[in-house]
């Protein structure tokens, strides 16, 4: 890690240090902004004291970052086209990162101050779009190349749909619990609020089995949050390092020879597959034939580049650029093949996915020290500043206090939804999924919702993208103009 700071002059080192600091600060804010998502239900159902709940959340957020993988991290990295990052100076790349982070931090702090469960993911993605658009306007480039449009579209769609899905699933769970357990003398207490439990049974804590279910589902939310939102911080740091020190971070210089051999074997397998496909699709549409020819050409050039290479340190800087660039093109072409109507065989799908993961392994990576510092920042942030958003989620969404069933349904929905999103590489908003899940349980239970709070949350949801786009674009333009 320290080697990074010996490669540049003092002023540049200061900028690198500030960029890393801002990423860690953003991740800490993300932690205390989103802590309420996993602890509010525990606190308001009295399943656990606030202090223990927050510490537990911090621990499992930390573990979520450590074991959550890197699929979401590189979804963030690829939101900006590689050409945009590589074709600017390292200082300019730092200005981009500063603008993205400052815009996201400013919006996160504002919404936290006003007790609004806004989305850190929305703010980050909006800031990335803003920088891409502003850069394109400054250099008079086409706006179509300002950012990775297919990635942006898929991420924005997921951010829009995930709260709706959360509302439906959580509401459905409550409906099932009402249907099966409402008249069950053993489990009817699951539909009590803590105040009703205290009034009827004279006890302040939930029943033992319900308490265990609440704690486990809260752990699931914390772990899933770490796995998804922690990866965003990892992606940001990799974006910083690839932009300012590409010769060191374009490819994993610590990849062992087995990984490189596996990459070569995957290229061989893909070449045979696409060559056979080219022969069998001579009568198909023109676009598909051109796609097959392009990927075969790129595979051959990559094989030549890696000939007799068992250590990436043997490649010069230009070759590392070329290797990363071509492997990403091959991976994107595989995505197009997987999504085409011609691929209907599950064996073909599995073959393509398996080999795509292999060729990306040595360019979509993160050093252990990055994962650790992000995990630490997120977990520390999780343990502070949580009260403001907890009050909104626990008291101001529904007209009545949460029941145990509502809390459990919202948490199960949130943890499963975010877990699936993390595994598939989709950055989603923990805040919006949980808030909509809570609202869904209140609606189905007939408790009603506080429209004023929902309006404020909805307004923050609608404003986050445009405001963060404008903020980051303005910050980037001002930075280039002044410095």
N, C-alpha and C positions, 0 to 999 in steps of 0.2 A: 504493500500500500504506500509506504513512504517513498518508494522509488518514483512514484508519480510526480512528486514535488521537486525532484532533482533534475527533471528534464527541461524545465522552463525558467525564464527569468523571474525575478521577484514579483513584479506586477502581475504577471500571468499566474504565478503560484497563488497570489492573493485571490484572484478571480476564481481559480479552481476551488480553493478552500471555501470561499463564500458560496459557490454553487452547491457544493456538497452540504454545507451548513443549511442552506435554504431547502434542499431536498429533505434533510432530516427534520427541519422545523415544520415543513409541510406535513410530514408523516406523523409527527407528534400532535399537531393540530387535528389531523385526521383521527388520531386515537381518541383525544378527549371530546371531539365533536361526535364521534360515533359510539363511545362507550355506552351511552344510554340505550343503544339498540340491544345490548345483551344483558344489561343489569336492571333496566327500569321495571321489567316484569317481575324479577326476583324481589326487588325492593318493595314494590307496591302489593305484592302478594305475601310479603313478610316471610318468604321462604328462606331468606338469608339477610344478614345485616349488610348495610350499604358498604362498609369498609371491606368486609370479606368478599362480597360480590365483585367489587371493583378490582381487588387484588387477583381474584380468580380469573376475571376477564383479561387482565393484563398478562397473566401467565399463559393462558390459552391463545391469546392473540400472538404472543411470542412464538409459541409452538406452531401456530398456523402459518406464520411467515417461513419458519425453518423447513417445514415439510410440505408446503403448499405447491411446490413446483415453480415453473417459470412461464407457463403458457400466457397468463394475463400480462406478465411483465413485458413480453415481446409483442403482445397486442398493442401495448402503449408505445413501444419503440417504433413499431411500423406504422403508427398513425401519421408520422412525418415521412415523406419519401426519403429513401437513402441518399438519392442524388442531392436533395436539398441540404442534408446534413454534411455530406462529403464535399460538396462544391462551394462551401463557404469557408472562410478562415476559422481557425479554432476560437479566436476571440469573438467573432460573430456568432458562432455556435453557442458560446457562453451567454451572449446577450439574449439569444432566443430562449435559453433555459431560464435565465433570470426573469424574463418577461412572463413566461408560462407560470413559473412558481409564484411570483409576486401576485399575479392576477388571481390564482387559485387561493393563495393564503389570505388575501384581502377579503375575498368573498366568503371564505369559510369563517373568518373571524367576525365579519358583520352578521352573518346568519346565526352564529353561535351567540353573539351578544344579544340578539333579539329573540333568543330561545327558539329558533326555527330549525327543525330537522332537515336541513338542506343537504344536497348531495356533493360530496367531495369529488366524486367521479365526474359528475356533470361539469363542475368547475374546471377540473383538470383538462378534460377533453375540449371544452369550449376554449380554454386558453391556448391549447395546441392549434386549434382551427384558426384562432385569431392571429397567431404568429405566422402561420403558413400563408394566410391571405395577405397580411401586411407585407411580408417578404416578397410575394409575387407582385404586388402593386409597386413596391419600391424598385424592383429590378425590371419591371415591365414584362413579366412573364405571364403565361396563360394561367388563369385561376384554376384550371383543371389539374395543373401540376403543383398546386400550392400544398396539397396534402394527399394522402393515400385515400382516394375517394371510396373505393369498395370497403376498406376497413372502417372508415368514418361512418359510412351508412349502416354497416352491420352493428357497430357499437351503439350508435344513436337509437337504432330500432330496439336493441336489447334494453337500453335505458328507459325507453318509453313503455315497452311491453311488460317488463319485469314487475313494476308495481301493480299493474292490472292483474297479472297472473297471481301475484301474492294475495291480492284482495279476494280473488275467486277461490283459491285453494284454502286459505285460512277460513273463509266463510263456509266452505264445504265441510271442513273438519269440525267446525262448531255444530253444523247441522247434523252430522253423523253422531257426535257426542250427545247432542240433545235427544236424538232419536233413540239411541241405544242405552244411554245412562241416566236419562232424566228421572225415570221411575225406579231405578235400581237402588234399593235401600243401602247397598254397600258403597256405591260410588256417587250417590246424588250430591255429595258435598263438593264434587268437582265444579259444580255450577254456582257455588257460593262466592261472594266477595269476602275478603278478610274481615270486614266489619260484620257481615252476616254470620260468619263462623264464630266470631267472638261473642256476638249476641245470643246465638242459639246454643253453642257448645261450651261457651266460656273459655275458649282457647284462642290465642293470638297467632299460632303457627298453623300452616296447612297440614292436613293429614300426611302421614309419613310417605306413603307411596306417591301421593300427588307432589309432595315436596321434592322427592327424588326425581320425578319426571320433569319438574320445573328446572331443577339444577342441571340435569343432563341436557335438556333442550337449550338452556342458556349457554352451557359449555359449547354446544354445537354452533350457536351463533357467533361466539367469540372466536372459535377456531376458524370458522368459515370466513369471518371478517378479516382475520389475519392473513388467511390464504389468498383472499382476493385483493383487499386494499393494500396489504403489505407488498404484494407483487408490483403494485403501481409505483411504489417508491423504488423498488429494485430496477424497474424499467426506466425510471427517470435518471437514476445514477448511471445506468449503462448508456443512456442517451447522452448524458454529459461526457462520459469517458470516451465513447466512440467518436464524439464530435471534436474533443480537444486533444485526444491522444490516439488517433486511429491506428497508428503503427503497432500499438501495444494491445488494443482491445478489439480490433476488427475481427479477429479469430482467437480462439482459445489457445494461447501459446503454451499452455500447460497440458494440453491434450496428449494422452499417451499414444503410443504407436498402434495399440489395439483399436482405439477410436478412429484413427486415420485409416487403418486397414478396413474397418467396418464401413467407413464412408466410401472407400474405393469399391468395395463389394456391392454396396447399395447402388452405386452408379452403374456398375456392370449389370445388375439385375434390372434396373430401370431402362438401360439401353436396349437390352434384349426384349423387354416388354413393349417398349414403344416402337421398336423396329418391326416386331411381329404385328403390332397394331396398325402400323403404317401400311403393311402388305395387305392386311385384312380390311382396310377401310378405303381402298382406292376408289370405290364408287360412291363414297359418302360425301358430305358437304365439304366445300373448299376450305372453310375455316378450320375444320378438324384436321385436315391433312397438313395445313400450314402449321398448326399447333404441334403435331407430331414431329414434323421436320425441324421445328425450332428447338424443341427439347432435346432431340437427338444431337443436334449441332452443339448445344450447350453442354451436354453430357460428355461429348467427345473432347471438347476444349478443356473441360475440368479434369478429365482423366489425364490429358497431356500435361496439365499444370501440376498434377499430383504424382506424376511418374517419378519413381525413385525417392519420393518424399515420405519420411517416417517421423518427421518432426517439423511442425509449422515454423519453427525458428529458421529453418533452411530457406523459407520464402522471403524475398525482399518485400518492401512496403507496397510496391506497385502490384506484386503478385497477390498479396493479402487482400488488397482492394478488389482485385479481379476475382479471387476465390469467393469472397463474401457475396459480391454482386451476382456472380453466375449461380451460386448455390441458392440464393434467394429467388432468382428467376425460375430455376428448376422447381423449387418448392411451390411458387405461385402457379406454374403451369400444371403441376400435379393437382392443385386445388381446382383449377378449371376442369381438368379431366374427371376428378371425383364428382363434380357437380353437373357434369354433362349427362344427357339422357341416354348416352350409349353405355354407360357403366351401370349395369343392373346386377351383376354378379357380386355377392358379398365377399367372395374370395379376392376378387380384383380390388374391391374397396380396402380390404384388410392389407393386401400387398402394398398398395400405394401409400396408405397411412403409415405402415411400418417403416418403409424405406424413406419416406419423407422425414419422419422423426430422426432417423439415423443421420441423414445428410445435414440436418439442421443442428444436431447436437453440439458440434464444435463451433458454431457461430451464434447460437442462441443459448448463452451460458451466463453465469454470474459468479465471480469469485466469492469464496466463503465469507470474506470479511465484509462484503457488501450486504449479504443476506443477514449477517449478525447485527450490523449497526442499524439496519432498517428494522429488524425485529425488536431491537432494544428501544429504538425511538418510538415505535408504535406502542409497545407495551408500557413505556413510561408515560406517554401521552394518554393512554387509556386510564391511568390511575389518577389523573387530575382533571379538573374542569367539567366533570360529568353532570353536575346537579342541574344546570340550566335546561338541558335537553330532556333529562329524565322527567322533569315536572311536566313538560309539554306532552310527552308520550304517555305518561302514567295518568295524568289528570285532565288534560285538555282536548283529547281526541274524542273520547266518549262522554256522554252525559252522566254516566255512572262510573263507579270504580270498576276496575277489571275483576272478572271472576278468574278462578284458577284455570278453568277450561279455555278462556279467551287468551290468557297469557301463554299457556302451553301451545295452543294452536298457532298463535302468531310466531312463536319462537321456532317451532318445528318447521313451519312453512319457510321462514327466513333462512334457517340453517341449511335445509335441503336445497332450496333455490340457489343460494350463493355457492354452496358446495358444488353443485352441477355446473354453475357458471365458471367457477375457478378451474374445474377439471377440463372444460371445453375451451378455456381461454377467452372468456367474455368478461370484460370489466362491467360490473353492475353496481348499483347503489344500495348498500346495506340499509341506509336510512329510509329510502323510499319503499323498499320491500317491506321492512318492519312496520312503518307507519301505515301503509296500505293494508297490511295484514291485520293490524289492530283494528283499523276502521272496518274491514270486512267482518271480523268477529262481532263487533258492536252492532253492525247493521243486521246480520243474520239473527242475533240474539234479541233483536227488538229494543235494544237500549238506546238507540239513536246516537247521532254524532253531533259534536259542537261545530256548526257550520262556519262560525267565525274562525276557529283554528284551522279547519280544513281549507278555508279560503286563503289564509296566510301561508300554509304549507304549499298549496297549489300555486300561489303567486310566486313563492321562492323557487318552486320547481320550474315554472315557465320562464322566469327571469334569469336563472343561473346560466344557461348556455349563452344567450345574447349578451348579458353583462360581462361574463368572463371573456367572450370573444372581443368585445370592445376594449376591455381593460388591458388584455395582453397585447392586442394590436397597438393601442396607444402607448403602452410602456415600451414596446419594442421600437416604435417610431421615434419616441422621445430619446431613448437611449442612443440610437444611431445618430440622431441629430445633434445631441449635446456632446457625446464623447468622441 
